[in-house]
Amino acid sequence: MPADDDPRLGDVSEGTILRTILSRTSPSSSTILGPGDDAAVIAAPSGSVVVTTDSLVHGPDFRLAWSSGFDLGWKSAAVNLADIAAMGAAPTALVVALAVPRDLRLSFVACLADGFREACAALAPGCAVVGGDLTTSDVLTIAVTALGDLGGRPAVTRAGARPGDLVAIAGEMGLAAEGLRLLFERFRDDGTPVPVDASTLTAAERSAVDAQLRPQPPIGLGPIAAVTGATAMMDVSDGLALDAARLAEASGVTLALEAALLGSDPDRALAGGEDHALLATFPPETLPPGFRRIGTVLAPGAHAVLRDGEPAGAAGWDPYRDWDGVADE
């Protein structure tokens, strides 16, 4: 039961909520002017700014029966940091817009802010929340805009892969999808909710659920890949097969993946989403530490992605198709 001193958001002022959030933020190393004014001012040492935005909505993107406020703050930060890293940039700041139900507790918002702060500290030191917006809504929605700096380098896009390049990955493949499967299978959130009980999970299952609720993308490897000479790169958020096809189509090539290099469960690696691994292509013999080879770039063919020479298919996460939270097989 909520404590008596843990009021509902509808019973406190906007100022109280904002003070609660801001008391839990850390300064960004790139901040010239931080929270408290009409807008923040962020340094752009390289003269250009990388910008991305993403929204997490209760229902299709997360379930409150499974995710704590800290989980949601962490995940909301991580998914945006991964997009910045995928361009070869270092994250510098986050701007967060919250649409919150009035019956949500103030402690939940405090934990949300803690999750943002700790995710930035762990995944992108020096990056922090520098501002945002707050409003009410029947549906909890977390919209994040992330900023990054390229350090004077050109951005690494999806469009530069060349025949003969290596295809490589940094991070997990399919683990978050396994975590999502476990959540739907073992812990309900409709009717009488059954929240996550970590004590009922094996160590492997706990790792999978953690990968879904608190992903840990390899943010620091994005700039390293750029410096090493990555020809193309992207965040794998919707599944390796689907996102690899996007990179292949943008570059006008075919990606030939090798099942033996995709881990113990190649099907899960190809179809699973939300790991936020970094998929990249590199010239031969220039693979940086932290990346592992999973295939080769070929001249364009009939299919964007091959698995051991055969079409890989397009399994993955599509929010306009997969309403139950589990991607079609």
LUMMARTOR-181953 format. One line per field, with one value per residue: residue number from 0; x, y, z of N, C-alpha, C in turn. Coordinates in steps of 0.05 Angstrom, whole numbers, plus 32768, in hexadecimal, padded with zeros to 4 digits. Example, Ala and Ser with C-alpha at 12.3 -4.5 7.8 and 13.67 -1.06 7.14 Angstrom:
<atoms>
k: c(0	1) .
n_X: c(8108	8101) .
n_Y: c(7F8E	7FD3) .
n_Z: c(809C	808E) .
ca_X: c(80F6	8111) .
ca_Y: c(7FA6	7FEB) .
ca_Z: c(809C	808F) .
c_X: c(8108	8102) .
c_Y: c(7FBE	8001) .
c_Z: c(809C	809D) .
</atoms>
This chain:
<atoms>
k: c(0	1	2	3	4	5	6	7	8	9	10	11	12	13	14	15	16	17	18	19	20	21	22	23	24	25	26	27	28	29	30	31	32	33	34	35	36	37	38	39	40	41	42	43	44	45	46	47	48	49	50	51	52	53	54	55	56	57	58	59	60	61	62	63	64	65	66	67	68	69	70	71	72	73	74	75	76	77	78	79	80	81	82	83	84	85	86	87	88	89	90	91	92	93	94	95	96	97	98	99	100	101	102	103	104	105	106	107	108	109	110	111	112	113	114	115	116	117	118	119	120	121	122	123	124	125	126	127	128	129	130	131	132	133	134	135	136	137	138	139	140	141	142	143	144	145	146	147	148	149	150	151	152	153	154	155	156	157	158	159	160	161	162	163	164	165	166	167	168	169	170	171	172	173	174	175	176	177	178	179	180	181	182	183	184	185	186	187	188	189	190	191	192	193	194	195	196	197	198	199	200	201	202	203	204	205	206	207	208	209	210	211	212	213	214	215	216	217	218	219	220	221	222	223	224	225	226	227	228	229	230	231	232	233	234	235	236	237	238	239	240	241	242	243	244	245	246	247	248	249	250	251	252	253	254	255	256	257	258	259	260	261	262	263	264	265	266	267	268	269	270	271	272	273	274	275	276	277	278	279	280	281	282	283	284	285	286	287	288	289	290	291	292	293	294	295	296	297	298	299	300	301	302	303	304	305	306	307	308	309	310	311	312	313	314	315	316	317	318	319	320	321	322	323	324	325	326	327	328) .
n_X: c(8011	8009	802F	8018	8030	803B	8024	7FEF	7FF8	7FD2	7FC4	7FEB	8014	802B	805D	8071	8078	809D	80C8	80D4	80E6	8111	8134	814C	816C	81AA	81E1	81EF	822B	822F	820F	81FC	81D4	81A7	816D	8132	812A	810A	811E	8153	819A	81CA	820D	822E	8261	8278	825E	8231	81F2	81D8	8198	8162	8122	80F2	80B9	8099	8061	802E	8016	801D	8055	8069	8058	8038	8031	805E	808A	80B1	80B4	80EA	80FF	80E5	80F9	812F	812C	8114	813B	8166	8156	8155	8189	81A4	8196	81B0	81E6	81E8	81F0	8224	8230	823B	8211	81F4	81CA	8187	8142	8105	80C1	8088	8049	801A	7FEF	7FBF	7FB7	7FE6	801E	8048	8079	8083	8091	80BE	80E0	80E2	8100	8130	813E	8149	8176	819C	81A1	81B9	81E9	8200	8201	820D	8236	8238	820E	81CB	8189	816E	8141	80FB	80B5	8074	8036	7FF0	7FD0	7FA5	7FC1	7FFF	8038	8078	80A3	80DE	8114	8153	8196	81D4	821C	824A	8280	829F	82A1	8284	823F	822D	8207	81CE	81D9	820B	8224	824E	825A	8281	828D	828F	825A	8244	8235	8226	8217	81DB	81B2	8171	8166	8147	8115	810B	8105	80D6	80B2	80B1	809A	8066	8055	805A	804C	8015	7FF0	7FBD	7F78	7F7E	7FB8	7FFA	8033	807A	80A1	80DD	80F4	80E0	80F9	812C	8174	8182	8150	8145	816C	815B	8129	813A	8156	812D	810F	8136	815E	81A2	81C2	81FE	8216	8246	8263	8252	826A	829E	829B	8292	82C3	82E5	82D7	82A4	8276	8240	8208	81D9	81A5	818C	814E	811D	8124	8155	8152	812B	813F	8172	8163	8150	817F	819C	817C	817F	81B4	81B8	81C8	81D4	81CF	81F1	81E7	8201	81EA	8204	8221	81FF	81F3	81D8	81A2	818E	815D	8140	8164	8160	812A	811D	8110	8121	8151	8177	81A9	81E6	81E9	8217	8242	8282	82C2	82EA	8310	8311	82F6	82DF	82EE	82BB	8294	8279	8281	824C	823E	8242	8246	8226	8222	81E7	81AC	8175	815E	815D	8174	8198	8199	81C6	81C9	8194	8153	8149	8118	80E6	80DD	80CE	80C4	808B	8067	8035	8020	8028	8005	7FFD	802D	8051	8079	8066	8075) .
n_Y: c(7FE8	802E	805F	808E	80BF	80C2	80E0	80E2	80F7	8119	8134	8158	8192	81A9	81C0	81A6	8172	817B	818E	8161	813F	815C	815F	812F	812C	812C	8157	8164	815B	817A	81A5	81E8	820A	81F2	81CD	81F3	8223	8240	8222	81F3	81FA	81DE	81CA	81C4	81AA	8197	81B3	819E	817D	8140	8125	8102	80E2	80C0	809B	807D	8059	8047	8007	7FF6	7FFB	7FF4	7FD5	7FE6	7FC1	7FA3	7FC3	7FEE	8032	8041	801C	802D	8061	8055	8034	8057	807E	805D	8049	8076	808A	8062	806B	809A	8089	8066	8086	8092	80B7	80DA	80DA	8115	8130	812A	8137	8136	8127	811F	80FF	80F5	80CB	80E4	80C6	80AC	80A0	80CD	80B9	8095	80B5	80CB	809E	8094	80BF	80B3	8084	8099	80B8	8092	806F	8091	809C	8069	8057	8081	80A9	80ED	80FE	8117	8124	8161	8180	8189	8176	8176	8158	8145	8106	80CF	80A3	808B	80A8	80AD	80D8	80E2	810B	8107	8120	8125	8125	8128	812C	8145	8122	8105	80EF	80AB	8087	805F	8054	8047	8015	7FE5	7FB7	7F7F	7F92	7F83	7F69	7F7A	7F75	7F94	7F88	7F69	7F35	7F26	7F1B	7F3F	7F37	7F03	7F0D	7F2C	7F05	7EE3	7F05	7F0C	7ED8	7EC6	7EEF	7F12	7F4C	7F5C	7F5B	7F3F	7F58	7F3A	7F48	7F4D	7F1B	7F14	7EEB	7EBC	7EB0	7E92	7E9D	7EA6	7EB3	7EE1	7F03	7F09	7F23	7F51	7F67	7F76	7F9B	7FBF	7FD1	7FCD	7FEA	7FEE	8026	8044	802D	8041	8074	805F	8039	805C	8079	8050	8044	8034	8025	8026	8029	8017	8019	7FDE	7FD4	7FBE	7F89	7F5C	7F48	7F68	7F9D	7F98	7F92	7FC4	7FE3	7FCB	7FD8	8010	8016	7FFE	7FC8	7F81	7F5D	7F28	7EFB	7ECE	7E95	7E77	7E9D	7EB9	7EAE	7E81	7E7A	7E86	7E93	7EB1	7EDA	7EF5	7F04	7F1E	7F5B	7F9C	7F98	7FBE	7FBC	7FCC	7FCD	7FC7	7FD6	7FC8	7FD7	7FA0	7F7E	7FA6	7FA4	7FBE	7FB5	7F97	7F93	7F5E	7F32	7F21	7F16	7F26	7F5B	7F5D	7F67	7F87	7F5E	7F31	7F30	7F55	7F44	7F0A	7EC8	7E9B	7E96	7E93	7EB5	7EE0	7EEF	7F1A	7F1F	7F3E	7F79	7F9F	7FD6	7FE2	7FB3	7F8C	7F88	7F6B	7F6A	7F43	7F30	7F1C	7EDB) .
n_Z: c(8000	7FF1	8014	8047	8040	800C	7FDB	7FA9	7F65	7F53	7F81	7F8F	7F7F	7F3E	7F44	7F71	7F5D	7F34	7F52	7F6E	7F45	7F30	7F5B	7F59	7F2D	7F08	7EF6	7EB1	7E8D	7E61	7E67	7E63	7E75	7EA2	7EBC	7ECD	7EB2	7E77	7E4F	7E45	7E3D	7E15	7E0B	7DCC	7DB7	7D87	7D60	7D49	7D57	7D6C	7D6B	7D87	7D92	7DBB	7DD1	7E09	7E17	7E43	7E3F	7E02	7E06	7E3A	7E7A	7EB5	7EDD	7EDB	7ED8	7EFF	7F17	7F15	7EF1	7EC2	7EBB	7EB3	7E84	7E5F	7E5A	7E47	7E14	7DF4	7DF9	7DDE	7DA9	7D9F	7DA5	7D7A	7D4F	7D53	7D78	7DB7	7DEE	7E0A	7E25	7E40	7E34	7E53	7E4D	7E71	7E76	7EA3	7ECA	7EFA	7F28	7F32	7F5D	7F82	7F91	7F69	7F3D	7F51	7F54	7F1D	7F0B	7F26	7F0A	7ED7	7EE4	7EF7	7ECC	7EA5	7EC0	7EC2	7E8C	7E6A	7E7E	7E95	7E76	7E80	7E9A	7E85	7E83	7E73	7E6F	7E8E	7E95	7E9C	7E92	7E7E	7E70	7E7E	7E64	7E4A	7E2D	7E0C	7DFA	7DDE	7DDD	7DBA	7DAF	7D7A	7D7C	7D55	7D2A	7CEE	7CED	7CF7	7CCC	7CB6	7C82	7C6B	7C64	7C41	7C0C	7C20	7C52	7C99	7CC0	7CFF	7D46	7D84	7DC6	7DE2	7DC3	7DB9	7DEF	7E0D	7DF5	7E05	7E3B	7E39	7E27	7E54	7E79	7E65	7E67	7E9C	7EC0	7ECB	7EB2	7EAC	7EC0	7EFD	7F11	7F0D	7F28	7F19	7F37	7F4C	7F68	7F56	7F28	7F00	7EFD	7EC8	7EB2	7ECF	7EBC	7E88	7E8F	7EA8	7E7D	7E5D	7E7D	7E92	7E67	7E50	7E26	7DFD	7E03	7E03	7DDB	7DAA	7D99	7D97	7D6E	7D44	7D42	7D36	7D02	7CEF	7CBD	7CB8	7CE5	7D18	7D4B	7D68	7D71	7D64	7D58	7D3C	7D06	7CED	7CF6	7CDF	7CAA	7C9F	7CA3	7C79	7C4D	7C4E	7C41	7C11	7C0A	7C16	7C53	7C6B	7C99	7CCB	7CE8	7D0F	7D29	7D47	7D7B	7DAE	7DA1	7D67	7D4E	7D75	7D7B	7D4A	7D47	7D77	7D9B	7DB8	7DD3	7DC7	7DB1	7D8C	7D49	7D16	7CDD	7CC4	7CA5	7C8B	7CBC	7CE3	7D13	7D4F	7D96	7DBD	7D97	7D6F	7D39	7D0D	7CD9	7C92	7C63	7C25	7BDE	7BC4	7BC3	7BB7	7BE9	7C26	7C56	7C66	7C82	7C8E	7C56	7C46	7C41	7C79	7C8E	7CAE	7CE4	7D22	7D4C	7D44	7D52	7D3D	7D2F	7D56	7D86	7DB6	7DCF	7DC3	7D8F	7D4E	7D35) .
ca_X: c(8000	8019	8032	8007	803F	8041	800B	7FE9	8001	7FBB	7FC1	8001	8017	803F	8077	807B	8080	80B5	80DE	80DB	80F6	812B	8146	8159	817C	81C7	81E8	81FC	8245	822D	81FA	8203	81BE	8197	8151	8128	8123	80F7	812C	816F	81AF	81DD	8224	8231	827D	827F	824F	8218	81E4	81C8	817F	814F	810C	80E4	80A4	8090	8045	8024	8006	802E	8072	806F	8041	803E	8031	8078	80A0	80B2	80BC	8107	8101	80DC	810C	8147	8127	810F	8155	8177	814E	815D	81A6	81AD	8193	81C7	81FE	81E8	81FA	8240	8232	823B	81FA	81FA	81B4	816C	812C	80F0	80A6	8077	802C	8017	7FD5	7FBD	7FB7	8001	802A	805F	8091	8088	809F	80D9	80EF	80E6	8117	8147	8145	8157	8191	81AE	81A7	81CD	8202	820B	8203	8218	823E	8239	81F4	81B7	8170	8172	8128	80E4	809A	8064	801A	7FE0	7FC4	7F9B	7FD4	801B	8048	8093	80AF	80FA	8125	816F	81A9	81EF	8231	8259	829D	82AC	829F	8269	822D	822C	81EB	81C8	81DC	8227	822F	8258	8261	829B	828F	8286	8242	824B	8222	8230	8200	81CB	819F	815B	8162	8130	80FD	8106	80FA	80BA	80A3	80AE	8087	804B	804F	805B	8043	7FFF	7FEB	7FA1	7F68	7F8D	7FD4	800E	804C	8092	80AD	80F7	80FC	80D6	8108	8148	8187	8180	8137	8147	817C	814A	8115	8149	815D	8114	8107	814C	8172	81BC	81D0	821A	8216	8261	826F	824A	8280	82B6	8296	8296	82DF	82F1	82D1	828B	826B	8223	8202	81BE	819C	817A	8138	8106	812C	816C	814B	811C	8150	8187	8157	814F	819B	81A3	816D	818A	81CF	81B7	81D8	81C9	81DE	81F1	81EC	8208	81DB	8217	822C	81E9	81EE	81CC	8187	818D	8141	813A	8176	8156	810F	8119	8115	8125	816B	8185	81C5	81EF	81EF	8229	8253	829E	82D4	82F7	8326	8311	82E2	82E8	82E6	829F	8284	827F	8278	8235	8239	8251	8237	8228	8215	81CA	81A0	8158	8155	816E	8183	8199	81A2	81D3	81C3	8177	8146	8146	80FE	80E4	80D3	80D7	80AF	807D	8052	801B	8017	802C	7FF8	7FFE	8047	8062	807C	805F	808B) .
ca_Y: c(8000	8047	806D	80A6	80D6	80BE	80EA	80DF	810E	812C	8142	816A	81A6	81A4	81C8	8190	815C	8183	818F	8145	8135	816B	8159	8116	812D	8134	816A	815A	8168	818C	81B9	8204	8212	81DA	81D0	820A	8239	8238	820D	81EE	8201	81C8	81CF	81B3	81B0	8190	81C4	8191	816E	8128	8126	80EC	80E2	80A6	809C	8064	805C	8030	7FF5	7FEA	7FFD	7FE9	7FD0	7FEE	7FA9	7F96	7FD7	8002	804D	8041	800D	803D	8076	8049	802B	806E	8089	804B	8046	808E	808B	804F	8077	80AE	807A	8059	809A	8097	80CF	80D7	80E8	812C	813A	8120	8148	8123	8130	810B	8101	80E2	80CA	80F3	80B5	80A1	80AA	80DF	80A8	8089	80C8	80CE	8087	8098	80D1	80A4	8072	80A9	80C1	807B	8065	80A3	8098	804F	8052	8099	80BD	8108	8105	8119	8132	817D	818F	8179	8180	8166	815C	812E	80F5	80B6	808E	8093	80AA	80B9	80E0	80EB	8115	8104	8130	811A	8134	8116	812F	814E	810D	8102	80DB	8090	8082	8044	8053	8046	7FFA	7FDF	7F9A	7F78	7F9A	7F71	7F70	7F75	7F7D	7F98	7F86	7F50	7F31	7F14	7F17	7F4F	7F2A	7EED	7F19	7F33	7EEC	7EDA	7F17	7F06	7EBC	7EC0	7F05	7F1F	7F68	7F61	7F4E	7F42	7F59	7F2A	7F56	7F3C	7F11	7F0A	7ED2	7EA4	7EAE	7E89	7EB2	7EAC	7EC1	7EFB	7F12	7F10	7F37	7F6A	7F72	7F83	7FB1	7FD2	7FCA	7FD9	7FEC	7FF6	8041	804E	8021	804F	8085	804E	802E	8072	807F	8038	8044	8027	8030	8029	8020	801D	800C	7FC8	7FD6	7FAF	7F6E	7F5D	7F43	7F7F	7FB4	7F93	7F97	7FE2	7FEC	7FC1	7FE7	802B	8015	7FF1	7FB0	7F6A	7F54	7F0B	7EF4	7EB2	7E8C	7E6D	7EB4	7EC8	7EA4	7E66	7E79	7E99	7E9D	7EC6	7EF1	7F02	7F0E	7F2D	7F78	7FAC	7F96	7FD7	7FB7	7FDD	7FBE	7FD8	7FCA	7FD2	7FCC	7F88	7F7E	7FBE	7FA1	7FC7	7FA5	7F9B	7F8A	7F43	7F2E	7F0F	7F12	7F34	7F6B	7F54	7F78	7F84	7F47	7F31	7F33	7F67	7F35	7EED	7EB8	7E83	7E95	7E93	7ECD	7EE0	7EF6	7F35	7F1D	7F54	7F88	7FB5	7FDF	7FE4	7F98	7F7A	7F95	7F5C	7F6C	7F2D	7F32	7F05	7ECA) .
ca_Z: c(8000	7FF1	802E	8049	8037	7FEF	7FCF	7F8D	7F56	7F52	7F9A	7F94	7F6A	7F2A	7F4F	7F83	7F4C	7F27	7F66	7F74	7F2F	7F2C	7F71	7F53	7F14	7F0A	7EE0	7E99	7E89	7E4A	7E6D	7E68	7E86	7EA7	7EC2	7EDC	7EA1	7E62	7E3F	7E4D	7E29	7E15	7DFA	7DB4	7DB1	7D6B	7D4E	7D40	7D6C	7D64	7D7A	7D83	7DA6	7DBD	7DE5	7E14	7E1E	7E52	7E2D	7DEE	7E0B	7E55	7E8B	7ED0	7EEE	7ED9	7ED8	7F14	7F0D	7F0F	7ED7	7EAB	7EB7	7EA7	7E68	7E4E	7E54	7E37	7DF8	7DE6	7DF8	7DC9	7D8E	7D9C	7DA1	7D60	7D3C	7D58	7D89	7DD4	7DF9	7E1B	7E35	7E3B	7E3B	7E59	7E50	7E7F	7E78	7EBA	7ED7	7F13	7F3F	7F36	7F76	7F7F	7F93	7F4F	7F2C	7F5D	7F4A	7F01	7F09	7F2E	7EF4	7EC2	7EED	7EF9	7EB1	7E99	7ECE	7EBB	7E6F	7E5B	7E92	7E8B	7E6C	7E95	7E93	7E88	7E81	7E69	7E71	7E9F	7E92	7EA6	7E7D	7E88	7E68	7E84	7E4C	7E4F	7E14	7E12	7DE4	7DE6	7DCE	7DBB	7DA2	7D68	7D80	7D3C	7D16	7CE1	7CF8	7CEA	7CC5	7CAD	7C65	7C61	7C61	7C26	7C08	7C2B	7C6E	7CAD	7CD0	7D1B	7D5A	7DA0	7DD7	7DE2	7DAD	7DC0	7E0C	7E17	7DEB	7E17	7E53	7E34	7E26	7E6F	7E87	7E5C	7E6E	7EB9	7ED1	7EBD	7EB9	7EA7	7ED5	7F16	7F09	7F1B	7F23	7F17	7F4F	7F43	7F77	7F48	7F0F	7F00	7EF7	7EAB	7EAE	7EDB	7EA9	7E71	7E98	7EAC	7E63	7E53	7E8E	7E95	7E53	7E54	7E0C	7DFF	7DF9	7DFE	7DC3	7D92	7D90	7D91	7D54	7D31	7D40	7D29	7CE5	7CE8	7CA4	7CBD	7D00	7D22	7D64	7D63	7D84	7D5A	7D50	7D2A	7CEB	7CE3	7CF5	7CCB	7C90	7C9C	7C9C	7C5E	7C38	7C4D	7C35	7BF7	7C0A	7C24	7C6A	7C6C	7CB5	7CCF	7CFF	7D23	7D38	7D53	7D96	7DB2	7D97	7D51	7D49	7D88	7D76	7D33	7D4B	7D8F	7D9B	7DD1	7DE0	7DC2	7DA9	7D76	7D30	7D06	7CC9	7CC5	7C91	7C94	7CCF	7CF3	7D27	7D69	7DAD	7DC5	7D80	7D66	7D1D	7D09	7CBD	7C7E	7C51	7C09	7BCA	7BC6	7BB7	7BB8	7C05	7C35	7C6B	7C63	7C98	7C81	7C3A	7C42	7C4C	7C96	7C97	7CB9	7D00	7D33	7D5A	7D36	7D65	7D30	7D2A	7D6D	7D9C	7DCF	7DDB	7DB9	7D72	7D3D	7D2D) .
c_X: c(8011	8019	8020	8015	8048	8028	8008	7FF1	7FEB	7FB7	7FD8	8004	802C	805B	8082	8086	809B	80CD	80E7	80ED	8111	813E	8155	8169	8199	81CD	81F5	8216	8244	8219	8206	81EE	81AC	817A	814A	8121	810F	8104	8148	8181	81C5	81F4	8224	824E	8284	8270	8236	820D	81D5	81AF	816D	8138	80FD	80CF	809E	8075	803C	8011	8018	804B	807A	8055	8049	803E	804D	808E	809C	80B8	80D9	810C	80FB	80EE	8125	8142	8123	8129	8165	8170	8155	817B	81B1	81AA	81A9	81E1	8200	81F0	8217	8245	8232	8223	8202	81E3	819A	8158	8113	80D5	8095	805A	8024	7FFA	7FD5	7FBE	7FD2	800D	8043	8079	8098	8098	80BB	80EB	80F5	80FF	8131	8151	8153	8173	81A4	81B4	81BB	81E8	8210	8212	8211	8220	8242	821F	81E0	819E	8174	8158	8112	80CA	808A	8047	800B	7FD4	7FB9	7FAF	7FF0	802C	8062	80A0	80CA	8107	8142	8181	81C4	8202	8243	8278	82AC	82AB	8285	8259	8230	820F	81E7	81D0	81F8	8233	8237	825E	827E	829E	8287	826C	8248	8235	8230	8217	81F1	81B9	818A	8155	814A	8116	80F6	80FB	80DD	80A8	809D	809A	806B	8042	804A	804E	802E	7FFD	7FCE	7F91	7F75	7FAA	7FE6	8029	8064	809C	80C7	8100	80F3	80E6	8123	815A	8185	8167	8138	8157	816C	8135	8123	8150	8145	810D	811C	8162	818C	81CB	81EC	821F	8232	826E	8266	8260	8299	82B3	829B	82B3	82EE	82EC	82B8	827F	824D	821D	81E5	81B9	8188	8164	8120	810C	8142	8164	813E	812F	8168	817D	8156	816B	81A3	8195	8178	81A4	81CE	81C8	81C8	81DB	81DB	81FA	81F1	81FC	81EE	8223	8218	81E2	81E0	81B0	8185	8172	813A	814B	816B	813C	810C	811F	811B	813E	817C	81A3	81CC	81F7	8200	8238	826E	82AE	82E2	830E	8328	82FC	82EC	82E0	82C9	828B	828C	8273	8260	822F	824A	823D	823C	821C	81F6	81BF	8182	814D	8168	817F	8181	81A2	81AD	81CB	81A6	816B	8142	812A	80FE	80D7	80DE	80BF	80A5	8066	8037	8010	8016	801F	7FF9	8019	805A	8062	8072	8078	808A) .
c_Y: c(8019	8054	8086	80BF	80D4	80C6	80E2	80F9	8123	813C	8155	817D	819D	81AB	81B3	8179	8163	8184	8173	8139	8142	8166	813F	8116	8134	8146	815B	8169	817C	81A3	81D5	8210	81FA	81E0	81E9	8222	822F	8223	820A	81F6	81EC	81CF	81BB	81B7	81AB	81A2	81B7	8181	8157	8128	810E	80EF	80C8	80A9	8080	8069	8043	8020	7FE8	7FE9	7FF2	7FE4	7FD6	7FD7	7F9D	7FAA	7FEA	801D	804E	8033	801F	8055	806C	8042	8043	807D	8078	804A	805F	8091	8078	805B	808C	809F	806E	806C	809F	80AE	80C8	80E7	80FE	8134	812C	8135	8135	8130	8119	8112	80EC	80E2	80D7	80E0	80A7	80AE	80BA	80CE	809B	809B	80CC	80B7	8089	80AA	80C3	8091	8081	80AF	80A9	806F	8077	809E	807E	804C	8069	80AE	80D9	8111	8106	8126	8150	818E	817D	8186	816C	816D	8144	811F	80DC	809F	8099	8092	80B9	80BE	80EC	80F4	8114	8114	8122	812A	8121	8119	8137	813A	810F	80ED	80C1	808A	8065	803F	804E	802A	7FF4	7FC2	7F95	7F80	7F82	7F7B	7F67	7F7F	7F81	7F98	7F6B	7F4E	7F1D	7F11	7F26	7F43	7F11	7EF7	7F20	7F1A	7EE2	7EEB	7F10	7EEA	7EB8	7ED6	7F14	7F3D	7F6F	7F52	7F54	7F41	7F46	7F38	7F43	7F35	7F04	7EF0	7EB9	7E9F	7EA2	7EA0	7EBA	7EBB	7EDD	7F0D	7F1B	7F25	7F52	7F77	7F80	7F9C	7FC7	7FCB	7FD9	7FDA	7FF6	8012	804B	8043	8030	8062	8075	8042	8043	8078	8068	8037	8036	8035	8035	801F	8027	800E	7FF6	7FC8	7FC5	7F92	7F6F	7F5A	7F5C	7F98	7FB0	7F98	7FB5	7FED	7FE4	7FD2	8004	802C	800A	7FD8	7F99	7F63	7F36	7F03	7ED6	7EA9	7E83	7E84	7EC4	7EBF	7E89	7E64	7E8E	7EA4	7EB4	7EDE	7F01	7F10	7F21	7F4A	7F83	7FA6	7FAF	7FD2	7FCA	7FCA	7FD0	7FC8	7FD8	7FC8	7FB3	7F8E	7F98	7FBC	7FAA	7FB4	7FAC	7F93	7F6E	7F3F	7F1A	7F0A	7F24	7F44	7F62	7F6A	7F74	7F6C	7F48	7F36	7F45	7F59	7F17	7EE0	7E9E	7E80	7E96	7EAD	7ECB	7EE5	7F12	7F34	7F34	7F63	7F9F	7FBE	7FE1	7FC8	7F87	7F85	7F86	7F5C	7F56	7F2E	7F19	7EF5	7EC6) .
c_Z: c(8000	800D	802E	803F	801A	7FDF	7FB2	7F7F	7F54	7F6B	7FA1	7F7C	7F55	7F34	7F61	7F72	7F3F	7F3A	7F6D	7F5E	7F2E	7F43	7F6D	7F3A	7F1A	7EF3	7EC9	7E95	7E72	7E4F	7E72	7E7B	7E89	7EAD	7ED1	7ECC	7E8C	7E50	7E4A	7E36	7E2C	7E02	7DE3	7DAA	7D93	7D57	7D42	7D57	7D60	7D76	7D73	7D97	7DA5	7DD4	7DEF	7E20	7E2D	7E40	7E19	7DF5	7E27	7E64	7EA8	7EE4	7EEF	7EDE	7EEF	7F07	7F05	7EF5	7EC0	7EA6	7EA9	7E8A	7E56	7E47	7E41	7E1A	7DE7	7DE4	7DE2	7DAE	7D8A	7D96	7D85	7D4A	7D3F	7D6B	7DA7	7DDF	7E0C	7E2D	7E2D	7E44	7E3D	7E5C	7E5B	7E7D	7E8C	7EC3	7EF2	7F2B	7F43	7F4F	7F71	7F81	7F79	7F3D	7F37	7F53	7F2D	7EFC	7F11	7F18	7EDD	7ECB	7EED	7EDE	7EA3	7EA6	7EC6	7E9D	7E60	7E6F	7E86	7E7E	7E83	7E8A	7E99	7E86	7E77	7E6D	7E82	7E9A	7E9C	7E8E	7E8A	7E83	7E6E	7E6B	7E53	7E34	7E19	7DF8	7DEE	7DD3	7DD0	7DAA	7D92	7D6C	7D67	7D26	7D07	7CEF	7CE9	7CE5	7CBE	7C90	7C5A	7C5E	7C45	7C24	7C11	7C48	7C80	7CB9	7CED	7D2E	7D74	7DB2	7DD4	7DC9	7DB7	7DDE	7E16	7E0D	7DFC	7E31	7E50	7E33	7E43	7E7E	7E7F	7E65	7E8C	7ECA	7EC2	7EC4	7EB2	7EBB	7EF0	7F10	7F1A	7F15	7F22	7F33	7F48	7F51	7F69	7F2E	7F13	7EFA	7EDA	7EA5	7EB8	7EC8	7E91	7E78	7E9C	7E91	7E56	7E63	7E91	7E81	7E58	7E39	7E0F	7DF4	7DF2	7DE5	7DA9	7D88	7D89	7D75	7D3E	7D2C	7D31	7D0B	7CDD	7CD0	7CA6	7CD9	7D07	7D3C	7D5C	7D78	7D7D	7D52	7D3A	7D0D	7CDF	7CE1	7CE1	7CAF	7C8B	7C95	7C80	7C49	7C37	7C3E	7C19	7BF4	7C15	7C3C	7C6C	7C89	7CB7	7CE9	7D16	7D34	7D47	7D6F	7D96	7DA6	7D80	7D4B	7D5B	7D83	7D5E	7D38	7D62	7D8C	7DB6	7DE0	7DDD	7DBE	7D92	7D5F	7D1F	7CF1	7CC9	7CAE	7C9C	7CA7	7CDF	7D09	7D42	7D7F	7DB5	7DB0	7D78	7D4A	7D1C	7CEB	7CAB	7C6D	7C34	7BF7	7BCB	7BB7	7BBA	7BD4	7C14	7C4A	7C66	7C7D	7C8C	7C64	7C32	7C4C	7C6A	7CA0	7CA4	7CD5	7D10	7D3F	7D48	7D47	7D58	7D2A	7D43	7D86	7DB6	7DDC	7DD3	7D9B	7D65	7D36	7D0F) .
</atoms>
